[in-house]
Every structure is written in structure tokens, then in C-alpha cells.
Amino acid sequence: MPQTGSGDELQSFVDQHRRLFVLTGAGCSTDSGIPDYRDADGGWKRSQPVTYQAFMGEELTRKRYWARSLVGWRRFGKALPNPTHRALARLEELGKLELLLTQNVDGLHQRAGNRQVVDLHGRLDTVRCMGCEARSPRHALQQTLLQLNPAWAALDAIDAPDGDADLDGHDFSSFVVPPCPHCGGVLKPDVVFFGENVPRVRVGTAMQALEAADAVLVVGSSLMVFSGYRFAHAAAKAGKPIAAVNLGRTRADPLLTLKVAQPCAEALAFL
């Protein structure tokens, strides 16, 4: 099991390593008002997000997704970086960041000033056509969804982690989802859904950076999903030390050199 440490020990870890590979998760963005997925034991706090297969295979699932997204985007799209994002941007300013690999889809690391970022699971502020591959801004689709579904504009609900909202009990059958304006194809947020593969180029870029780094810092992630855990596993196999900041259990606990069980912003306050 990892040594349970303090913010001072985390500062020493950061000071001792010149090239850090930073892997971030939902815990980074909770202070920006974006809920996380898992409890302290790594279990789901709510039903699992929609799968790629269900989204692509069922029109009603797409209607349900975009209706929830219409309501949730109003706040998600306005989320701002918090002290955790700014601390990690400072790490890059100090020249200590090999790469920041984020499992988040909110773009807040870039808005805080990080440039060396790979969005492992894509970005929610971009919409992708599954037919012609055209990309378009999510805020533009929001206006179209509101025009086509004015009765949904007044709804409010509890925010969910994927930029959507909990709209249980509503009938989604009449919700209108526009097709791609270029080819009539299915529009999907440009993010990796459960059941969908992370693009190989992203994994390859991240693995190259991991090889060049001399230590790994995990911030706000339980690493329960393999797409993120694989990097901790690869680091441990290569003998690289791993520190993690997370309030609950992580899948990589047996691999960690140091674990700091504090809120992310508190643990990184030294930056």
C-alpha cells in the first residue's frame, strides 16, 4: 500500500522530479461546479453514463442524451477553472510538466493556461458528425436545440458529470435532435463514450510522454477506468514513482509511492 502523506510530502515529491507526467480526473473540476462520478470506494454515484452502442443504435437514447445535455450545458458551458487547474498550469510555467493527460472533457486545463495537454476522452465543447466527421462548436448546437425544443428551455435539473442533467421521468419521444447540416448524419459530442475506444494516436502520444517523464502525479482520479489506469500500470512497470491526490480509493493504490487524501486544491496549494 502507498505511504499516506501530506501536502508537504507532495511538495517534496514535485521538487524532486524534473519531468512530471500528470494524469487528472473528475476531482479536479468539482470545485468548478462539475460533479464527479464515483464515491470514496470507487463505486458509481449514479447510473453509468450512456454507452456508445446505445447512443448510435437507438434514436430514443440520442433524444434522451441531447435533452439532458440541453439542460445541463447551460451551466457546464460556463464553468471556470478553479485553483486546482491554476496550480497545474503553474507546474507547466515552472518547466516541470512533461505532459498533462486529462480524463476530463471540460477543457478547463487549457482555459487555466496549460498548453501541454492531451484530452484522453475528447472535448464536450465540440460536436462530431459520425457520418462526414465534420466538427462544430457545442454552443452553436445549443442554440439549434433550443429553437427546435422551446418547451424544454424552462426545465431545470440537478447537474450530472457529463455536462447533462438528471431528467428522470420525462418523455423524450417528442424531443427533436437535428441531423448534421452537411450530410444528415448522427451528431455526437466529440468525446469517448463507454464502449468506445480511445483514439490510438492519443494513447501513443501519452505513452511517449510517460516514457520521457521521471515521475507520475495523479490528481483527482480513482483510475477505475482502464483508459486512465493503463498509464499508472505502465509507469509502475517502468519503475517510475507515482504520487496521487485523491479523497477515496484508487485502482492504482498498490502501485503508489505516495498518496495524499486531501481535496485537490488544498494538496496543491504550494504551487
N, C-alpha and C positions, 0 to 999 in steps of 0.2 A: 504493500500500500504506500501511497505517496506521503512524504512529510507534509503535515498540515502547517502552513506558515502564515506570516503576517505581511502587511504591506511593505515593511522594511526589508523582509527577506525577498519579496518580489522585486523591490528596487535593486537589491544586490544582484539578483539573477539577471535583470536587464543590464545593469552596469557591466557585468562580467562577460556578456556576449555581444559581439560587434554586429553580427548579421542575424537578425531575428526573422523567422517565418511566423507571421501572426495569423491565426485562424479564429474568426469571430462567428458568433451565433446570435440568436434572438435576444439573449440577455443584454446585449449592447444597446438595444433600441427600446427597451421597456421604459426608460426614462424619457423617451420621446413620445410616449403615449401609444406605442405599438405593442400589443400583448404578445407574450411568448407562448410556446406550445406545451411545455412539459412541466410537471411538478418536481419536487425535490428528489423524488425517487426515479425520475426519468420517464414516468408514465404520461400518457396524453391527458391534458386537462379537459379536452373536449373530443368530439368525434374527429377521426382522422380527416385531413383535407381530401378534396376530390382527387381521384386518380386520373391519369392521362387517358386510360382506356374508357372510363365512364364519360369524360368530357368529350372525347372525339366520337364516341359511339352512340350517345343519347342526346337528342335535341333538348329534352326536358332538363337534363343535367346542365347543359350550357345555359339555358334560360335561368335556372336557379343560381348558377355561378354569377352571371352578369347582373342579375337583380341584386344579389347580396353585395356585389362589387360596386354597383351604382351608389348604394347607401354608404358603404364603408370608405369609398375613395374620397369622400368629402373631407374626412379628417386625415386619412393616410397620406393623401396627396399634399397635405400642408405640414406634415411632420418635419421637425427641425432637428439638426444634430444636437446632441447633449454632451456633457463633459467627458463621457467615455469616448465618443467619436473624436472630440478635440484632443484628448490625451494621446490617442493613437496617431492622429495627424502630427502631433508634436514629435512622436517617435520617428516619423519619417523626416521631419525637419532636422532632427539631430543626426541623421545619416545612419540610423541603426536598423532600418527596415529593409529586408531583402524583398519581401512581398507581403501584402495583406490579402489573404484569401477569405472572403466572406461568404457565409451561407445565407446571409440576409438578401432580400430583394428590394430594399428600400432606397438604395443609392445614397444613404446618409454619410457613409465614409467619404465619398467623393465630395459631397457638399461641405464637409468639415475641412477638406483640404488634402486628403490623401490622393496620391496620383498612382502609386504602385499597387493597384487593386485589381484582383480578378473576382468577378461576380460569379461564383461557382454555380449558383442556381438561377442566374439571369436577373432581369430587372423588371419590376412591376410597372414602371412608368413607360414601358414600351409595349405595343401590341403587335403581334406577328400573324400574318396570314398563313395558314397551313397549306394553302394551295400554291400561291405565287411567291411566298416568302417576303412579301413587302412588309416593311416595318413602319409604324406610325405612332405618334405620341398618345399616351393613355388619356391625357386631359382632353384631347380632341374627341376621342370616343365617348368620354363622359358627356359632352355636350349633345352628341347624337343620341345617346341612350336617354337623356332627359327629354329631348324633343319627342322621341318615339314613345316614351313611357311617362307622361307628365304626372299621372296619378301616384307614381312611386316616389316622386320628388319630395313629398312631405313626410315620408316614413323616416323613423329613426330607430336605431337598434344598438345593442352592445357590439363594440368593435371585436373582430376576430383577427387572428395573426396575419392572415394573407391579404390584408387590405380590404377585406369584405366585412360583413356584419351578420349577426345571428338573426335570421328572419324566419324562424321556425313557425309553422302553422299557416304560412301564406300559400296561396295558389299561384304558381309561377306559369301556368299554362298560357296565359294571355300576354306574358311579357315578350316584348319584341326585341330580338337581337339582330342587328344589321349584319349583312354579309360584307365581305371585303369589297370596297368600291371599285377595285381594279379587276378582280376576276370572279367575284361571287363566292369565294372560298370561306372557310370557317375561320373566324377571328379568335385568337387565343392570347392571353397575356404571355409575354416573352420570358417566361420562367419555366423551370423544370418541375413538372408535376410529379407526384408519387407515381411510380410505374414507368417513368420516362427516364432515359439515360442522359447523364451529364455529357455535353459535347466533349469529345476526346481531346480537342485542342486545349480546352480549359484545364483538364486534368494534367495534360502533358506540360503545359506552361507552369502549373503549380508544382509539379514534381521536380522540374528543373530548378525552380527557385528553392525548393526544400533541400535539394542536394547541395546547393551553394550556401545555404544557411548553416549556422553553427548551433542554433537552438530554436526551439518552438515555444511560442506563447499562445495559449488558447484562452480566449476571452468570451465569456457568456455563452458557452455551448455545452450541452450534455454529450455531444458527439454520438448520439444514439443512432443516427442515420449513417449508413456505411459511407456515403459520398464524402462526409467530413472525417469520419473515424479513420478512413484508409490512410490519411496523411499522418495522424498520430502513430498509427501502426508502422508506417514506413520510417518515420523518424526514430522510433524505438529500435527498430531492426537495424538502423544505421548507427545506433549508439549515440544519438543526439539527445541532450537533456530536454525535458518538456515541463513547462510550468503551466498551470491552468488557474484561471479565476472563474469560479462558478459556485453558486449557492447550494447546489444539490449534487447528487451523484453524477458521474460521467462514465461513459462506456470505457474510457481510457484510464480510469483510476489506477489500475495495476501498473500502468506504463509511466505514470507521472513521477517526476523528480520532486516537484513542489506543487502543492495545491493551496490556494487562498480562498477560503469560504467567506467572501465578502461581496457586497454589491460592486459591480464593475467600476463605477466612478470612484468609489471610496478606495478600492485597491490600487487604482491608477492615479490617485491624486498627486503623487510625487512628480508626475510628468507635467 
